Amino acid sequence: MRVDGRPLRTLWPTPARDALQVIDQRLLPHRLQVEHLADVAAVQRAIRDMWVRGAPLIGATAAYGIALQANVDVRDGALRDAAARLKAARPTAVNLAWALERMLARLLPLPSRQRREAAWAEAGSIAEEDVAVNVAIGRHGLPLLQAVAARKCGAPVNVLTHCNAGWLATVDWGTATAPIYHAHAAGVPLHVWVDETRPRNQGASLTAWELGHEGVPHTVIADNAGGHLMQHGLVDLVIVGCDRVSASGDVCNKIGTYLKALAARDNGIPFYVAMPTSTLDRALRDGLAEIPIEERSAREVTHIAGRTAAGEVVEVQLVPDGSAAANPAFDVTPARLVTGLITEHGVVAAREDALRRLGASA
């Protein structure tokens, strides 16, 4: 996608393949800064501390972490150890484990002399495939927006999003935003309601930033405003991303997604999930019982960062001294509340039989 009119991705290797360059998303929207990750420890820190975030991007970043490991030690034990360290950085998004398992499956059968080159090639393939998948999700989601536009006879299609499932959460294009960007390019009149998405504010700081650079009309709202907007006919459909989807269609996504799904169901509004098939965890059937929910630092709830009138970015405390805070990072939306899953292969029902057929055709 574009920043100030120039194409940019969320990550790319250096020409010498001695480091991975990533956008440090903690600093957005106030500063665009690129960091160099030169080893596995740096990649692990970037994933754990959310310099990079979003399930597809975490997977691609981890893949390049294995490639960086292959620069210094390609023995089986070293590669497995690097994969274990990277996998421990974030527990919920399934793409992390998926990418690491794919890297090991590609490298371990090879002789040592071939592993470095193969590691960089495979990591590059994972990144390029992510872009292609997101483009396809956008293509399959576009008719959903066009159908609403046709019914509204030229009035803007109002889409509500939650968290950031845009190009900043992937290598490029995004998942939930890909249909929006395709529709915008096709001339469909659009307006996006952007949930702020407390406590890390990925909607207010990231989704709004990237939509602005693409020229997509949008309005940032408090997380609790979505239901009110739905009641008053100001939301036509909801599109969110996902971090893990169970074999039965339960969707794990950023905390607060479940409440949006409930409000959408109560108001008869379609609730779609943009789901790369790499996010489907076929080993899990009951998402609510089996998906591990990451508990992040309480400081993300008790403090917030922002830019002062003088242009300085500072962190301030929101709560009284001594108040405890809980910070579950994700929730699970039952499949019964999901209208459809927008995948790179088409829109499918959030049902076990449909997902089984999707696997057979993929």
HELIX and SHEET records of a PDB file:
HELIX    1   1 GLN A   25  LEU A   27  5                                   3    
HELIX    2   2 VAL A   40  ARG A   48  1                                   9    
HELIX    3   3 ALA A   55  VAL A   72  1                                  18    
HELIX    4   4 ASP A   76  LYS A   87  1                                  12    
HELIX    5   5 VAL A   94  LEU A  107  1                                  14    
HELIX    6   6 SER A  112  LYS A  152  1                                  41    
HELIX    7   7 TRP A  167  ALA A  169  5                                   3    
HELIX    8   8 THR A  177  ALA A  185  1                                   9    
HELIX    9   9 GLN A  202  GLN A  202  1                                   1    
HELIX   10  10 GLY A  203  THR A  207  3                                   5    
HELIX   11  11 ALA A  208  GLU A  214  1                                   7    
HELIX   12  12 ASP A  223  ALA A  225  5                                   3    
HELIX   13  13 GLY A  226  GLN A  231  1                                   6    
HELIX   14  14 THR A  257  ASP A  266  1                                  10    
HELIX   15  15 THR A  277  THR A  279  5                                   3    
HELIX   16  16 GLY A  287  GLU A  290  1                                   4    
HELIX   17  17 ARG A  299  THR A  302  1                                   4    
HELIX   18  18 ALA A  335  LEU A  337  5                                   3    
HELIX   19  19 GLU A  352  SER A  361  1                                  10    
SHEET    1   A 2 ARG A   2  VAL A   3  0                                        
SHEET    2   A 2 ARG A   6  PRO A   7 -1                                        
SHEET    1   B 3 LEU A  11  PRO A  13  0                                        
SHEET    2   B 3 LEU A  20  ILE A  23 -1                                        
SHEET    3   B 3 VAL A  34  LEU A  37 -1                                        
SHEET    1   C 7 HIS A 218  ILE A 221  0                                        
SHEET    2   C 7 LEU A 190  ASP A 195  1                                        
SHEET    3   C 7 VAL A 157  THR A 161  1                                        
SHEET    4   C 7 LEU A 237  VAL A 240  1                                        
SHEET    5   C 7 PHE A 271  ALA A 274  1                                        
SHEET    6   C 7 GLY A 340  THR A 343  1                                        
SHEET    7   C 7 GLY A 346  VAL A 348 -1                                        
SHEET    1   D 4 LEU A 280  ASP A 281  0                                        
SHEET    2   D 4 ARG A 244  SER A 246  1                                        
SHEET    3   D 4 VAL A 251  LYS A 254 -1                                        
SHEET    4   D 4 PHE A 330  THR A 333 -1                                        
SHEET    1   E 2 HIS A 303  ARG A 307  0                                        
SHEET    2   E 2 VAL A 313  GLN A 317 -1                                        
END                                                                             
